[in-house]
Amino acid sequence: MFPNVGTKGTGEPVVQPAEREFSDRAVHPWVPHLARFGWKICGWSASLLGLLMLEACGSVSSPLAYSAVPSSLPADGGTVSLSWPVERGTRFTLSSDPPLPGLPLQTEGGGATVRVGGNLSPNPTTYRLTLEAFGPGGRRVSTQTVEVAAPASAQRKCASKPSAQAGSAQRLGAELQGVGGFEAPHVPGRLIVWGAPAQSQAASRLGVQRVRSLEGGWAVYQVRPGTEAPTAQALVAAGQARYVQPEYLYEPAGLAVPPHNPDYGLSQAAVFQQMNWETGWTRLEPGCPAPVVAVLDGGFYTGRADLAPNLVSREAWLDVVGPDLSAPTPLQGRVDPANNLLGGHGTGMAGVIAAVTGDGSPLAGAGYNLVKVLPIKVFDAQSRTGTLQLAQALEYAAGGTTIAGVPYRNPSPAQVVNLSLASLQAGLNDPYLESVLQRVTASGVVVVASSGNAGAATLSYPASSPYVIAVGATDAGGNRAQWGSGFGSNYGAGLEFVAPGTAVPVFNGGLAGQYGNSYGTSVAAPFISATIALYLYQNAYLSGTLPTASSLLEGVRRRLISAAQHSWQPETGYGLVDVAKVLDPANPACY
């Protein structure tokens, strides 16, 4: 249970993650934490500590000779051979960012072979493979990069289609000459011909039959199956056609539904079906830049291989608070949780949106590899955060903030912010945070927040803000969730939508195989955040741009209402959102 931490000594409100976490599965009760281990080292004798510092923190000397071959891989991945010279008395540590299976690796040898998996992202993925040497020559470091190409279906530019001009079909035909490629899969016994005479005895002698005429001087011919290529060449050679091609075969370029994740059918399908996610996924195709959802939470296990590929680059991560809210120590590039409780919460919420999907790992993410998560740590080691930390995190998510006079620029600005947290007191109003929410919303960012878990008829803040989309939780039957005495989804005025919040499978820890079932409005909010992100993605796919207008929040709100279950009701707002309707290009309410 997250503690009731009240307020800081200054009277500044303190908020907490929106729920207590429960797990139906066995998870490791303790995960080693480097910061904790380092703190214990400080209690050892000065001489031993000095020896450790000399060993681990020695000065960096000359660069380390190191190679990675090949440095680029196709979209389906491959094997990379790493090599470096062996040195007596020297040990090596090889690590990867994003993480790869089997790394980090410690060895005294002179090489290693690393398997890099396929790239499911619509953009190329770059792995930084860092080699550290510790020995008589001091500490030396060298880094090589390996890029995995984007899938072929994702190579397409996400841009508006050029407008057609009159006569373009005729000009296209005029430029064609010869025979098209017959090596690609095509329909047997059929040719598409341009520039053929309406009637031709010569064509009949070649064993072809004109089936029908098409617009622009094209026609369909029938031939004996298996003779398509030689017949096409004969037609052109005999002057019976200017250009001949087969009728090519095509297949859906969309996402595999259901996704290839072992636990999806066992534990996730029923949860995702509440919002019709599977049909929604079939409306999507890879090929556009991924919208970014900033998740403001208690810390993140960014080393999980089933999450890391769908996080934005490390330089954008930000911890706005550090270990102690009373003396914040911001840090960019690190979002390590102070304990497993906080890490499980933040990692779990990020995974609902961005778990790597279709790669054979147990759980799927709602964003299906088309959405990136920006992790921002806002809770300290005592599960506390305050008005200023949330305000700074919101500003940073939108592009940048200043903390204690130091500017922090965000290289991966978010389009959506997920707040799976709530004020300790329902009905709270926080005017300063409200002003920041207003500014962030006006910049084109959509903020989503959990309604709170007290079972109250009043929303917690910031879900109660008009600048936020408020999300409650449902049980397995789609009703307002109530998990026990004094523990249920907050409802009432201001509640807009609900999403699954009962026994939702999530990441729970930093190690592979650590999963649990989550209960609460915290886990409901990411489903709506992912829905909004995919709506923005689909809009970009169809129009060529990501909308960033100051009126985006109201536009998104209207579109979600158009796809929701029912008119507004106190317990569930507008109800569950039908994701398939939100993503349907033929839906005039959305596109």
N, C-alpha and C positions, 0 to 999 in steps of 0.2 A: 504494500500500500504506500502511495506517496504521502509523505507527512503533511500535516496541516501547519504550514509555516508562517501564516499570518502576514505581517508587514515587516519591512526593514525598520531600523530605528528612526529613519527620517520620515516615516509615515508613508513611504512609497509603496503602492500595492505590490504584492507578490503573487504570481500565478503559478499554476502547476499543470503537469500533463493532465489531459482530460479524463484519465481513467486509471484504475488499478489494473494490473495485468494478471491474468490467470493462464495457466498452462495445463492442457490435458495430456501432454506428452512429457516423457522424461527428458530433461535437458541437463547439461553439465552444471552442477551447482556453483562452480567457481571457474573463472577464466583468468589465467595469469595476466597481469597488467603491468606494462613496463614502468609506468610512473610509480606504481606501488612498490615494485621491486627496487627501483632506484632509491625510493625514500628509505627503504629498509637498509640499503647499503650505507646510507649516511650514518647509521648507528654503529658501524664497525670502527675498528681502530684507525687512527690517522695514517699509520704506516701502510696498512692494507689498502685503505682508500686511495692513498697516493699512488700505490702500485697499480690499482685498477685504472686510475685516471691516465697514467702513463701508457697503459696497454690500450685502452679504448679511445682515448682522446688525444693521442699523440699528433704532432703536426703533420700535415700532408706534405709529402715530398714530391718527387718527379712523377709525371703521369704514368699510368700503368698501361703497357701494351696489351691490347685486347681486341678481339674481332668477333663479329656475329655474322654468319653466312647461312642463308641469304638475308638481306636487309629488308626485303619486301616479299610478301606472300599473297597468293590469290585469296579470294573471299572465303574459301573453304579451309583456310589455314594450312598448316604444315609443320615441318620440323626445322628448328634452327640449331646449328652447330656453333658453340661458343668455345673459343680457345684463348689461352694466355700462357706465357712462359712459367714453368715451375721454378720456384726458388726455395732453397733450403731454409727451414725454420719459418716459413711464411704460410699462413692460412688465409683462405679466401672465402668471402661471403658474396653470393650472387642473389640479387633480389629483382623484382619486377614491379612496375607501376604502369597500368593496372596489374593486379596480382595474376600469376599463372600457377597452375597445379605443380606441386613439387618445389616451389620456391617460397621463402628463401632457402638456399642451399649453402651449407658450410663444407668446405673440402680443402685438402692440401694438394689435390691434383691440378692438372693443367687444362681442364676443359669440362664441358657438360653438353648434353643434348636436351633441348626443351621442346615440348610439344605445344604449339600455339593453336587453339581452337578456331573454328570458323567465326566469321564476323556476321552477326545478325543485325547490326546497326545499319541505317541507310547511309552512314558516312564512314570513310576509312578509319580504322582504329590503330593508334600508334602505341606500342609498348616500349617503355624505357627500361632497359636491362642494365642494372648498375652492378659493377664488380668492385668490391673493396678488398684490399690486401693489407694484412697486419703482420709485420715482421721486423727484422733488424733495420730495414730501411724506413721504418715508420709506417704511417697509414697512407695508402694511395688509393685513389678512386678513379674509375673510368666508366663511361656510360655509352652504350650503343642503343640505337633505336631500330625497331622492326615494325614495319607498317603492314597491316592486313587490309586488303582492298575491300571496298564496299561490294555487296552482291550486285550482280549484273542488273537486276531489276531496279536497283537503287541508283544506277548511274545517271538516270534521267534528271535534268534540271527541273527544279520546282519553279516554273515560270508560266506566265500567261501564254496561251496559244496565239500565234500570229493570225491576223484576220485573213480570210480567204478573199481573193480578188477575182473579178470577172475574167473568164478566159484562162484561168490558171490551169484547169484540167487539160485544155488543148495545148498550152505551152509545155506542160509536163510531158504529154505524149510526144510532142515534137522533139523533145530532148532524148527520148528513149530510142535505142537501137540494139538489136541483137536478142540474146537469150538471158533470162534471169537465172539465178542460182537454184539448182535442183538438189543440192546436198542437204538442204534443210527439210524437216518433215513437211509433207504436203499430202493433199487429197489424191488418191490413186485415180487415174483415168480422166483427169480434168486439167484443162489449160485455160489460162486467161490471156487473151490476144489483143494487141492494139495494132491498128493500121491494116486490117485484113479487108479484102473486097467482100461485099455483101453476099455474092454467090461465086463459087469457084469450083470448076471441075477438077483443077489440079489439086486443090485441097482434099477433095473426095478421094482422088487416087492415092493420097498419102494415108488414107484410113482415118480421117478425122471427120467429125460431124459438128456443124455449128448448132449449139443448143439454144442460145438466146443472145440478144444484143444488150449491151449495157450503156450507160451514159458516157459521153465523152469519146465515142469512137472505139470503145472496148467491146469485147465479145467473149462468150464462154464456149469452148470447144470440148467435145468428148472424144477421148482416144482410148486405145486398148491399154488397160492397167499394166504398168511396168515399162511402157514405151514413151513416157512423158518427155524425157530429155531428148532422145534422138528425134522424136517427132517435132518437137519445138525447133530444133536446129534445121530440120528439113524444111519446115514452113518458112523460115527466114531465108534459107538458101534459095528456095524456089520463088522468092518474091511474093509469097502469099501472106506475109505479115511483116510489120516493121519491128515488133517486139513481142516476145512470148515468155510467160512466166507460169509456174505452177500456182495452184491455190494453196497458200501456206496454211499450216495448222498453228493454232495459238492455244495457250492454256492460261488459266487465271494467274495473275501476278500478285494476288493478294496473300494474306496470311493463312497459315495452316490452322484450321479450326476443326476440332478442339486442338489446342497447342500440345506439342510433344513434351509434356512435363509429367513424370510418372504419378505424382500425387494429385494432378489436376482432377482427373475423373473420380478419384477416391474421396477427396476432401474439399476441393474448390468449386467443382462444377455447380453444385446446388447453390452456393453463395453467389457466383457470378450470374447464374440464370435469373436471380431476382431482378437484375437490371438489364437482362437481355444482352449481355456482353458478347456472347458468341456470334449472334447475328450482326452486332455492331462491328466486330472485327472483320467480318467478310466485306464490309463496305470500304475498307482501307487498303491502300497499296503503299509500299515503301517508295521513297524517292525524294522526300522533302526534308529540310532541316528539322531537327527535333525541338519542339517547344520545351521550355525549362520550367519545372515546378520546384520552387524553393520550399524545403521542408524545415521548419523551425522547431527544433526538438532538443532532446537531452544528450545527444551524442550519437555517433554512428560507427559501426564496425565496417569501415570502408574496404577492408581486405577480403571480404567475402567474394569469392569468384562468381557467385550467382547474383551479385548486385553491382560490383565495381564497373563492369563495362557500360552500365547505364547511368553512371554518375558523370557530372561535368568534370572538367580537368581539375586537378588538385589545387592549382593556384587560385581557384575561385572559392574554395571552401573557407569558412570563417567560424571561429569560436569567439563570440562577443563577450564572454564572461570569464572564462577560465575556471579554476577550481572553487573560487570564493566570491559570492555576489557582493560582499562588503568591500572587496578590493579587486575589481575586475581587471583581468589581464588578457586583453584580446590577442588572438593569434590567427594569422591567415595561413591556410594550407594544412591545418590540422583540426579535426573535429572528434578526437578520441573521447569516448564517454568516461566519466569518473568511476562508474560502477556498472555491473551487468544489468541492473534494473533499468537505468537510464539508457544504456546502450541497446538493450532489447527493445525498448519503446521506440526510440528514434529509428533504429534499423528496421523494425517491423513496419512502421508507417512508410518509410521510403520503399520498402519491398512491395507493399501493396500496389504502389504506382510503377515501380521500375525493376522488379525482379526479372532477371534474364529469362526470356520466354522462348520455348521451342528448342532449347539446347539440350534437353535431357535432364536438367536439374529438377529437383522435386516440384517447386512451386512456380506458377506463372504470375506475371504482373499485369495489371489492368492496362498499362500503357503499351504492352506488346512490343517493346524495344523501339517505339517511335517517340518516346518521351524521355527526357533526361531529368535527373534530380540534382538540385544544388543543395548540399547539406549545410545547414547553419546551426551551430550549437548555441542554445540560449540558456540552458539550465546549468547551475553549478553542481558541486559534488553533493550538496544537501537537497537537491531537487528544487532549487529556488531560481526564479527569474523575476525581473521587475519591469516596470514601465519603460525605463530608459533602454534596457537591453532589447526588449521587443521592438521599440521604436527604431533603434539602430539596426536591428536585423531586418526590419521591413524596408528601411531606406537602402540598406546594402543590397537586398534582393532586387530592388528596382534599379540599381546601378551604382550606388556608392553611398558612403556615410563618413562621418568624422567622429572618432572616439578619443576623448581626452586630447583634442587638438591634432590628432594624427588622422590623415585622410586614408580611407580604405576604398579602393576602386574595385568593382566587381566586373571581371572580364566576361562573365556569362550571365547577363541579366535575366531575371525570370519573367515569365508572362503570367504565372499563377503562383500564389503563396498558400501553402497548407499549414494551418495552425491547429494541430491536434492538442490543444491546451485550453484551459478555462480559468477564469478568476475563481478565487476561493469562495467568494460570496456572489450568489446569483443576484442579478439586478444591478450590479456595480456599473458605474459610469466613470470612464477614465478620459477626461477632456484632452489631455496632452496626446495620449495615444490615438484618440479619435482624430485629432488634427493631422497626425502622421498618416493614418489610414486614408483620410480624405485626399492628402497629397499624393500618396502612392497610387490610389485608385485613379486619380486624375491623370497620372502619367501612363495609364493603360495597363495596369496590373490588376488581376482579379484575385481577391483574397477569400479563402474558404476557411471556416472555423467550426469546431465541434460545439454542440449546444450545451454540453455539460452532463454530468452523470449523477446528479442528486435526485433524479426523479421529480424535479420541481416543475411547477407550471410557469416558471420564469426562466428565460435563457440566461446563461452565464455570459460574461463579457470576455472576448470581443465578438462572440456570435451575435449578440444583441445589437451590434452596430449596423446602421443602414449601409455602411460601406463594406460589408462582409456578407458572403453567402453562408447562411446558418444551416448546419446539417445535424440532424438527429439520427438515432440508430434504430434498426428493426430487429425483431427476432426472426427465427426461421420461417415463420408464417407471414412475414411482411407487416406485422403489427408493431406498435411502439414497444421497444425493448424494455423489459423490467427484469433485472437479474437478481434481485433480492431486496430485502427491506432497506429503504433509503438509498437504493442503488438502481437507477433507471435512467432512461434518456429524458433530459429536460425537454419541455414542450411549451406551447403557448404562442403568444404574439411574437412575430418576428421569425419563427421557424419557417424555413422555406422548403427543404427537402429532407428525405431520409435515405439511408443506405445501409447495407448489411453491417451489423455490429454485434453479432452473437456467434461465437465459435468460429471466427474467421481465421484460417491458417495464416501464420505470419512467420517471418524470421524471428528467432529468439536467441540471440547470442552472436558471437563472432566466429564460431567454427562451423565448418560444413557439417550438415546433419542436425544443427540446432534449430528446431522449429517449435511452435506452440500455437495454441488457439487463443485469440484475443477477443475480449468483450468490452464494449464501450463505444461512446461516440467518437473517441480518438480514431478508431479504426474505420469508422464510417466516413469521416471527412475525406480521406485520400481517394475513395471511390469517386466522389464528386470532383475533386481536383483533377483526377485522371480523365474524367469525362470532359471537363472544360479544356484540358490540354489537347485531347484528341479532336475536339471540335475545332480548335485553332489550327491544328495540323491539317484537318480535312479542308478547312477554309483556304489554307495556303496551297494545298494540293490543287484545288479547283480554280483559285483566282491568281495564284502566284505570289501572294503576300501574306504575312502575318498581320492581322488587324491590331493596331496599337492606339486606337482613338480613345480620347478621354471618356467617351460614352460606352466603352467596351463592357464594363460591368453590367449596365442596364441591358445592353444587347444580349449578353450571355444569359442573364437572368430570364429575359423573355423567351429565349430559345429553350432553356431548360424547362420552363413552365409549360411550353407548348408540347413537350415530350413527356411530361409527368403524368402520373396515374389519374389524378382527380382534381377537382377544385379544392381550394384551401380548407384544411381541417385543423383544429387546434393540436391534435396529438401527433400528426405526421406531416403537417404543412401541405405541400402539393403532392406528397407521396414519393414513391420510388421513381426514378427517371429511367425511361426506356432509351438506352444508349444507341440502339439501332436507329431510332427515329432522329436522334441528335446528329448521327453521322450519315444519314441518308441524303445523297446529293439531290434527290428528287423532292426533298421536303421543302416546300416554299417558305415555311416558317423559319428555316435555318440558313438557307442558301439562296 
